[in-house]
Amino acid sequence: MRSPPNPANAPSARFFGDIGITPGARVLDVGCGNGDLSRFVAGLAGPGGEVVAIDRSEQALAIAQAIHADLGVARIHYRAVDLSGDLPDLGRFDAIVGRRVLMYLPDGAKTLVRLATMANPNAVLAFQEHARTTLPAGLGDLALHRQLYDWNWGTVAAEGGDVGLALRLAEMMQQLGLSVEEARGEAILLNPNQPSFLPTLTQAMLPRIVERGVATVEQIDPDTLAERIEEEHRAAGGAIVWDLAFLVAARAYPASR
């Protein structure tokens, strides 16, 4: 049985598809993971373009490289790069994109400064990031959903991530001298009568949650988690606002400015 799709990825096509990546563009995908966003922007850049996709996880890069690329898209070059350190010389780019990457870094602002130096004049820099807020929210008692939310975000914080970066992202870009063209938020909904993504998310996060001492396997009880999540959602009714995606796109000024 296939896992439900991650609803946090739903805003990505709408956002990254409208930031101005044109055929022939050279694009940098920062923190590419399994290459999902890399493949999407490769379609926008077309066969005359190029995508450089970087991530620190060799395992994620291996998964990305094993996925067959579509015809008629830009060639994707995958490279292992630790974003928390100095970035290698990758050249200049017409677009620099990332999805849920800066929030996981101990100093995302410093990384953003480095990335801005790799942008061509008039290049676009666009990121989808998330932040810890007062969610989740819904119609009824959501004690389990809130516990999972706190465990997940508590783990990101314990790993040194910046759980509030998304709320400051537009301001950070402006301080770098970039012209912010779009800054908006989009709710991530868990809809009723649909399989929840949360068991999949929690299973993926489980080793990290336990390693950081945020919760134990016994507390999470993954064997009964899906059933308990479904029961709580059914009792509450309606949609649950699980998270917020912050979508910010900015442009480097032309060289003549």
JOJOKA-V186176 format. One record per run of one state. SS is the DSSP state (~ for helix, > for strand, _ for the rest). FROM is the first residue (numbers start at 1). LEN is the number of residues. Records with the same first field share a line. If there is no record, write none. Layout:
# JOJOKA-V186176
SS: FROM-LEN ; FROM-LEN
This chain:
# JOJOKA-V186176
_: 1-6 ; 17-9 ; 31-5 ; 46-4 ; 56-2 ; 67-8 ; 81-12 ; 100-2 ; 105-3 ; 117-2 ; 131-6 ; 138-5 ; 159-6 ; 176-3 ; 191-7 ; 212-5 ; 221-1 ; 237-3 ; 252-6
~: 7-10 ; 36-10 ; 58-9 ; 102-3 ; 108-9 ; 143-16 ; 165-11 ; 198-14 ; 217-4 ; 222-15
>: 26-5 ; 50-6 ; 75-6 ; 93-7 ; 119-12 ; 137-1 ; 179-12 ; 240-12
